[in-house]
Amino acid sequence: MKHMAPASEAGPITVIWQKVVTYILITLVGFNLRSVLLGVPPVLPLIQHDLGLSYTLTGFLTALPVLVLAVGAWPSGLLAEHIGARLSVSIGLGLLATGTLLRAFRLSIPSLFFFTLILSIGITMSQTAVPVLIRRWYPKQIGLVSALFSDGLILGEAVAAGITVLIMVRFLGSDAWAGTFVFWGIPIVVLFALWLFLAPPAPAKVNRPRLSRQHATTKSLDVNSSIQRKRVNALHLGILVGGGSLIYFGMNAWIASYNQALHQSYVTPASLLSLNAAQLPVSIGVTFVAQHIAGRRWPFIVAGIISALAIVGWIFTPAELQPLWAALLGGSGALVFTLGIALPPLLAAPQEVGRLAGITLSLTYGVAFVGPFIGGALWDLFNVPALAFVPVVIASVMLIVLGALLPSRSSFGIPGETRPTSKGEHKPGTITSTPPTG
């Protein structure tokens, strides 16, 4: 019995209209995975007041999704490999919609945290599974589609942070923060339905056919290719991409407090706006060249150098220049994040993408979660505000070093790229049809 796989998560999408639809779906998934999170901080003072949250609980509420991503991405990657990435995204969107909407109707501290946990699990499942689909649906366009997904994530952050209060005041009521949960939950329900009906269906499970001698030879060559891909491990990738996330979260965490301690709070709004706004044009700009630079070393090295220079400028130049340094830091973090999403699909064989993406995301958000705490501990220990940015300096150096240690792009097996061949290896740029065993 032959293994007949439709255009699905089992193989590349070749139909033009289906490509366009899945481009849009993947971008919308990214948007909704972040809009529901970044819609909370603008109304957080109202939530804290109405529910009587302590500052500790308030901080934990905003940190909980990052913590769940750090803890849950690895098992989510394994689950995506087991049940299928398309189904993982479906379940994730269902949990995200459920948690977002239900926390608006049971206004208590336990329910707020419980449903935030539920939606955070949904975010983790979906975000971990999307790279698996990118690798299987678009093996020749991994850089482009990964950048589209990243654009959706960053656009969701920017839009939600920018319009949530405006929507609440104009249409829901001046203190109707629970209504904003519904506002951001409805698009998720719509996306969930669109995903179920429009995303290419997963293939039926079939028994693996016995390999012919030719298939066995191809399989052996793929195993060699897999060994070549594993030159970079998940620890390397996780810390590399985590460095970019640490820069973003670390600066967001300490800009306001640092400026307040130095009596220069007047530049805080402009600095925070510049840090976050710079992400979007960089991410969109990278989209147009992502297919050509994804997997290359130099973007990570350049991002690390720019970040290191910017944080030095932040500390030692007049406060009026902070928005400039913040823009460079935000743009560098976005560059690393956008290209970092493409690394697991580029480096791993199809059956291994979920595992590598999961471990990478766990490490990425673990680094991002721990960094601001280390900065705060150093500030408390030595009573020097600038020490809060030491993790940002370390992250910048990590980008330079770990970026330089990436293998050459030609070894990633990207279609059209050449790499040295040895006797018995397949020709440069050739993609074998049978995935290696994990």
C-alpha positions as CSV (number, residue, x, y, z in Angstrom):
1,M,0.0,0.0,0.0
2,K,1.5,3.3,-1.1
3,H,1.8,6.2,1.3
4,M,-0.3,8.9,-0.3
5,A,0.1,12.2,1.5
6,P,-2.1,15.2,0.6
7,A,-0.8,18.8,0.6
8,S,-0.8,18.9,4.4
9,E,1.6,19.0,7.3
10,A,3.1,15.8,5.7
11,G,4.5,17.6,2.7
12,P,4.9,21.0,0.9
13,I,2.0,23.1,-0.1
14,T,2.2,23.8,-3.9
15,V,-1.3,25.2,-4.8
16,I,-1.0,29.0,-5.0
17,W,-4.3,29.9,-3.3
18,Q,-3.5,27.5,-0.5
19,K,-0.1,29.1,0.0
20,V,-1.7,32.5,0.3
21,V,-4.4,31.3,2.7
22,T,-1.8,29.6,5.0
23,Y,0.5,32.7,4.9
24,I,-2.4,34.7,6.2
25,L,-3.4,32.1,8.8
26,I,0.1,31.8,10.2
27,T,0.4,35.6,10.4
28,L,-3.0,35.8,12.2
29,V,-2.0,33.0,14.6
30,G,1.1,35.0,15.6
31,F,-1.0,38.2,16.0
32,N,-3.5,36.5,18.3
33,L,-0.8,34.8,20.4
34,R,0.4,38.2,21.5
35,S,-2.6,40.6,21.3
36,V,-4.2,38.7,24.3
37,L,-1.1,39.2,26.4
38,L,-0.2,42.8,25.5
39,G,-3.8,43.9,26.0
40,V,-3.4,43.3,29.7
41,P,-0.6,45.8,30.8
42,P,-2.5,48.9,29.7
43,V,-5.4,48.0,32.0
44,L,-3.3,46.4,34.7
45,P,-3.8,49.3,37.2
46,L,-7.5,48.8,37.0
47,I,-7.3,45.1,37.5
48,Q,-5.0,45.6,40.5
49,H,-7.3,48.1,42.0
50,D,-10.6,46.2,41.5
51,L,-9.3,42.8,42.6
52,G,-7.0,44.1,45.3
53,L,-3.9,42.5,43.9
54,S,-0.6,43.0,45.6
55,Y,2.4,44.2,43.6
56,T,3.8,40.7,43.8
57,L,0.7,39.1,42.4
58,T,0.4,41.8,39.8
59,G,4.0,41.1,38.6
60,F,3.3,37.4,38.6
61,L,0.2,37.8,36.5
62,T,2.3,39.5,33.7
63,A,5.2,37.0,34.1
64,L,3.0,33.8,34.1
65,P,2.7,33.4,30.3
66,V,6.5,33.8,29.9
67,L,7.0,31.2,32.7
68,V,4.6,28.8,31.0
69,L,6.4,29.2,27.7
70,A,9.7,28.5,29.4
71,V,8.4,25.4,31.2
72,G,5.9,24.0,28.6
73,A,7.5,24.6,25.2
74,W,9.6,21.4,25.3
75,P,6.8,19.0,26.1
76,S,4.6,20.9,23.7
77,G,7.1,20.2,21.0
78,L,7.1,16.5,21.8
79,L,3.3,16.6,21.8
80,A,3.2,18.3,18.4
81,E,5.4,15.5,17.0
82,H,3.1,12.8,18.5
83,I,-0.4,14.2,17.6
84,G,0.5,16.4,14.7
85,A,1.4,20.0,14.5
86,R,-1.9,21.1,12.9
87,L,-3.9,19.5,15.7
88,S,-1.6,21.1,18.3
89,V,-2.3,24.5,16.8
90,S,-6.0,23.8,16.9
91,I,-6.0,22.7,20.5
92,G,-3.8,25.7,21.4
93,L,-6.2,28.2,19.8
94,G,-9.1,26.5,21.5
95,L,-7.5,26.8,24.9
96,L,-6.5,30.4,24.1
97,A,-10.0,31.4,23.2
98,T,-11.5,29.6,26.2
99,G,-9.1,31.1,28.7
100,T,-9.4,34.6,27.3
101,L,-13.1,34.7,27.3
102,L,-13.9,32.9,30.6
103,R,-11.6,35.1,32.7
104,A,-13.8,38.0,31.7
105,F,-16.9,36.5,33.4
106,R,-15.6,35.1,36.7
107,L,-13.9,38.2,38.2
108,S,-11.9,36.8,41.1
109,I,-8.2,36.4,41.8
110,P,-8.2,32.5,41.5
111,S,-10.2,32.5,38.3
112,L,-8.0,35.3,36.8
113,F,-4.9,33.3,37.4
114,F,-6.4,29.9,36.4
115,F,-7.7,31.1,33.1
116,T,-4.5,33.0,32.4
117,L,-2.7,29.7,32.9
118,I,-5.1,28.0,30.5
119,L,-4.6,30.6,27.8
120,S,-0.8,30.5,28.4
121,I,-0.8,26.8,27.7
122,G,-2.7,27.4,24.5
123,I,-0.1,30.0,23.5
124,T,2.7,27.6,24.2
125,M,1.1,24.7,22.2
126,S,0.4,26.9,19.2
127,Q,3.7,28.8,19.1
128,T,5.8,25.6,19.4
129,A,3.8,23.8,16.7
130,V,3.9,26.5,14.0
131,P,7.7,26.0,13.2
132,V,6.9,22.3,12.6
133,L,4.2,23.3,10.0
134,I,6.5,25.9,8.4
135,R,9.2,23.2,7.9
136,R,6.7,20.8,6.4
137,W,4.5,23.1,4.4
138,Y,7.3,25.5,3.1
139,P,10.7,23.7,3.0
140,K,11.9,26.2,0.4
141,Q,10.5,29.3,2.1
142,I,11.4,28.8,5.7
143,G,12.9,32.2,6.2
144,L,10.0,34.1,4.6
145,V,7.2,32.2,6.4
146,S,9.0,32.4,9.7
147,A,9.3,36.1,9.3
148,L,5.6,36.4,8.6
149,F,4.9,34.5,11.8
150,S,7.2,36.8,13.7
151,D,5.5,39.9,12.0
152,G,2.2,38.6,13.4
153,L,3.6,38.2,16.9
154,I,5.2,41.7,17.0
155,L,2.2,43.4,15.3
156,G,-0.1,41.8,17.9
157,E,2.1,43.2,20.7
158,A,2.1,46.7,19.2
159,V,-1.6,46.9,18.3
160,A,-2.8,45.5,21.6
161,A,-0.5,47.8,23.7
162,G,-1.6,50.8,21.6
163,I,-5.3,50.6,21.2
164,T,-6.6,48.6,24.2
165,V,-7.3,51.6,26.5
166,L,-8.7,53.6,23.5
167,I,-11.2,50.8,22.7
168,M,-12.2,50.5,26.4
169,V,-12.8,54.2,27.0
170,R,-14.6,54.8,23.7
171,F,-16.8,51.7,23.4
172,L,-16.8,49.7,26.6
173,G,-16.6,52.1,29.5
174,S,-13.8,53.9,31.3
175,D,-13.1,51.1,33.7
176,A,-14.5,48.1,31.8
177,W,-11.2,46.1,31.7
178,A,-13.0,42.8,31.7
179,G,-14.6,43.9,28.4
180,T,-11.2,44.2,26.8
181,F,-10.7,40.4,27.4
182,V,-13.8,39.8,25.4
183,F,-12.7,42.3,22.7
184,W,-9.4,40.4,22.2
185,G,-11.1,37.0,22.6
186,I,-13.5,37.3,19.7
187,P,-10.8,37.4,17.0
188,I,-9.3,34.2,18.5
189,V,-12.7,32.4,18.1
190,V,-12.9,33.6,14.5
191,L,-9.4,32.5,13.8
192,F,-10.0,29.1,15.5
193,A,-12.9,28.5,13.1
194,L,-10.9,29.6,10.1
195,W,-8.0,27.4,11.1
196,L,-10.2,24.3,11.4
197,F,-11.8,24.9,7.9
198,L,-8.9,26.4,5.9
199,A,-5.7,24.9,7.2
200,P,-4.6,21.9,5.1
201,P,-5.9,18.7,6.8
202,A,-3.5,16.3,8.5
203,P,-3.0,13.0,6.7
204,A,-4.6,9.8,7.8
205,K,-2.3,7.5,9.7
206,V,-0.9,4.8,7.6
207,N,1.6,2.0,8.1
208,R,5.1,2.8,7.0
209,P,5.9,1.0,3.7
210,R,8.9,-1.3,3.6
211,L,11.9,0.4,2.1
212,S,13.3,-0.6,-1.2
213,R,17.1,-0.7,-1.7
214,Q,16.9,2.8,-3.2
215,H,14.8,4.2,-0.4
216,A,17.2,2.6,2.1
217,T,20.1,4.3,0.5
218,T,18.3,7.6,0.5
219,K,17.4,7.1,4.1
220,S,21.0,6.5,5.0
221,L,22.0,9.6,3.3
222,D,19.4,11.6,5.2
223,V,20.7,10.3,8.4
224,N,24.1,11.6,7.4
225,S,22.4,14.9,6.6
226,S,20.7,14.8,10.0
227,I,24.0,14.4,11.7
228,Q,25.3,17.4,9.8
229,R,22.2,19.4,11.0
230,K,22.8,18.6,14.6
231,R,26.1,20.5,14.7
232,V,24.1,23.2,16.6
233,N,22.2,21.8,19.6
234,A,19.1,23.2,21.3
235,L,21.2,24.7,24.2
236,H,23.1,26.8,21.7
237,L,19.9,28.0,19.9
238,G,17.9,28.6,23.0
239,I,20.6,30.8,24.6
240,L,21.2,32.6,21.3
241,V,17.6,33.5,20.7
242,G,17.0,34.0,24.4
243,G,19.7,36.7,24.3
244,G,17.6,38.8,22.0
245,S,14.5,38.2,24.1
246,L,16.4,39.1,27.3
247,I,17.5,42.4,25.8
248,Y,13.8,43.2,25.0
249,F,12.3,42.1,28.3
250,G,15.3,43.5,30.4
251,M,15.0,46.9,28.9
252,N,11.2,47.0,29.3
253,A,11.5,45.9,32.9
254,W,14.0,48.5,34.1
255,I,13.8,51.6,31.9
256,A,11.1,53.3,34.1
257,S,12.8,52.4,37.5
258,Y,16.3,53.4,36.2
259,N,15.1,56.8,35.0
260,Q,13.2,57.4,38.2
261,A,16.3,56.6,40.3
262,L,18.3,59.0,38.3
263,H,15.6,61.7,38.4
264,Q,15.1,61.7,34.6
265,S,11.6,60.2,34.3
266,Y,10.8,62.8,31.6
267,V,12.4,60.6,29.0
268,T,10.8,57.3,30.1
269,P,7.6,57.5,27.8
270,A,9.7,58.3,24.7
271,S,12.2,55.6,25.5
272,L,9.6,52.9,26.0
273,L,7.8,53.9,22.9
274,S,11.0,53.9,20.9
275,L,12.0,50.5,22.3
276,N,8.7,48.8,21.3
277,A,8.0,50.7,18.1
278,A,11.3,49.9,16.6
279,Q,10.5,46.2,16.6
280,L,7.8,46.4,13.9
281,P,9.7,48.1,11.0
282,V,12.7,45.9,11.6
283,S,10.5,42.7,11.6
284,I,8.6,43.8,8.5
285,G,11.8,44.9,6.8
286,V,13.5,41.5,7.5
287,T,10.5,39.8,5.9
288,F,11.6,40.9,2.5
289,V,15.1,39.5,2.9
290,A,14.5,36.7,5.4
291,Q,14.7,34.0,2.8
292,H,18.2,35.2,1.9
293,I,19.7,35.9,5.3
294,A,17.9,33.3,7.5
295,G,20.6,30.9,9.0
296,R,23.5,33.3,8.3
297,R,25.8,34.2,11.2
298,W,26.3,37.9,10.5
299,P,22.9,39.2,11.5
300,F,23.3,37.8,15.0
301,I,26.8,39.2,15.3
302,V,25.7,42.6,14.0
303,A,22.7,42.6,16.4
304,G,25.0,41.8,19.3
305,I,27.5,44.6,18.4
306,I,24.7,47.1,18.0
307,S,23.1,46.1,21.3
308,A,26.4,46.3,23.2
309,L,27.2,49.8,21.8
310,A,23.6,50.9,22.5
311,I,23.6,49.8,26.1
312,V,27.0,51.5,26.7
313,G,25.6,54.6,25.1
314,W,22.5,54.3,27.3
315,I,24.5,54.4,30.5
316,F,27.2,56.9,29.6
317,T,25.6,59.5,27.3
318,P,23.0,62.2,28.2
319,A,19.5,61.0,29.0
320,E,18.1,62.9,25.9
321,L,19.7,60.2,23.7
322,Q,17.9,57.3,25.4
323,P,15.2,57.0,22.7
324,L,17.9,56.5,20.1
325,W,19.6,53.8,22.1
326,A,16.2,52.2,22.9
327,A,15.4,52.0,19.2
328,L,18.6,50.3,18.5
329,L,18.1,47.8,21.3
330,G,14.5,47.1,20.3
331,G,15.4,46.7,16.6
332,S,18.3,44.3,17.4
333,G,16.0,42.2,19.6
334,A,13.4,42.0,16.8
335,L,16.1,41.0,14.3
336,V,17.3,38.1,16.5
337,F,13.8,37.0,17.3
338,T,12.6,37.1,13.7
339,L,15.6,35.1,12.3
340,G,15.7,32.9,15.4
341,I,12.3,31.5,14.7
342,A,13.6,30.2,11.4
343,L,16.6,28.3,13.0
344,P,14.8,25.1,14.2
345,P,13.0,24.5,10.9
346,L,16.3,25.1,9.1
347,L,18.5,23.0,11.3
348,A,16.2,20.0,12.0
349,A,14.9,17.2,9.9
350,P,11.1,17.3,9.5
351,Q,10.5,14.7,12.3
352,E,12.8,16.6,14.7
353,V,11.5,20.2,14.3
354,G,8.9,20.0,17.1
355,R,11.5,18.7,19.6
356,L,14.2,21.3,18.7
357,A,11.7,24.2,18.5
358,G,10.2,23.2,21.9
359,I,13.6,23.0,23.7
360,T,14.7,26.2,22.0
361,L,11.6,28.1,23.1
362,S,11.9,26.8,26.6
363,L,15.4,28.0,26.9
364,T,14.6,31.3,25.1
365,Y,11.9,32.3,27.5
366,G,13.7,30.8,30.5
367,V,16.6,33.2,29.7
368,A,14.2,36.1,29.1
369,F,12.4,35.3,32.4
370,V,15.5,35.1,34.6
371,G,17.4,38.1,33.1
372,P,15.4,40.9,34.7
373,F,15.5,39.2,38.1
374,I,19.3,39.0,37.9
375,G,19.5,42.7,37.0
376,G,17.2,43.6,40.0
377,A,19.3,41.5,42.3
378,L,22.5,43.2,41.3
379,W,20.8,46.6,41.8
380,D,19.7,45.6,45.3
381,L,23.1,44.1,46.2
382,F,25.3,47.0,45.1
383,N,22.7,49.9,45.1
384,V,23.9,50.9,41.6
385,P,21.0,51.4,39.1
386,A,23.1,50.8,36.0
387,L,23.8,47.2,37.2
388,A,20.2,46.3,36.3
389,F,21.4,46.3,32.7
390,V,24.3,43.9,33.2
391,P,22.3,41.0,31.9
392,V,21.6,43.0,28.7
393,V,25.4,43.5,28.3
394,I,25.9,39.8,28.8
395,A,23.2,39.0,26.3
396,S,24.8,41.2,23.7
397,V,28.1,39.4,24.0
398,M,26.3,36.1,23.8
399,L,24.8,37.1,20.5
400,I,28.2,37.9,19.1
401,V,29.9,34.7,20.3
402,L,27.0,32.2,19.7
403,G,26.2,33.8,16.4
404,A,29.8,33.4,15.2
405,L,29.6,29.7,16.3
406,L,26.6,28.9,14.1
407,P,27.5,26.6,11.2
408,S,27.6,28.0,7.7
409,R,24.2,28.4,6.0
410,S,25.3,26.0,3.3
411,S,25.3,23.1,5.8
412,F,21.6,23.7,6.7
413,G,20.3,21.8,3.6
414,I,18.5,24.9,2.3
415,P,17.3,24.4,-1.3
416,G,19.6,26.1,-3.8
417,E,22.5,26.3,-1.3
418,T,25.7,24.5,-1.9
419,R,27.9,22.7,0.5
420,P,30.9,20.5,0.2
421,T,30.1,16.9,-0.7
422,S,32.0,13.7,0.0
423,K,31.9,10.4,-1.7
424,G,28.4,8.9,-1.5
425,E,26.7,12.1,-0.5
426,H,23.8,13.6,-2.4
427,K,24.4,16.6,-4.7
428,P,24.3,20.2,-3.3
429,G,20.9,21.6,-3.0
430,T,19.2,18.2,-3.4
431,I,16.3,17.5,-1.0
432,T,15.8,13.8,-0.2
433,S,12.2,12.6,0.0
434,T,12.4,10.4,3.0
435,P,12.8,12.0,6.5
436,P,15.4,10.5,8.9
437,T,14.3,8.7,11.9
438,G,14.6,10.6,15.2
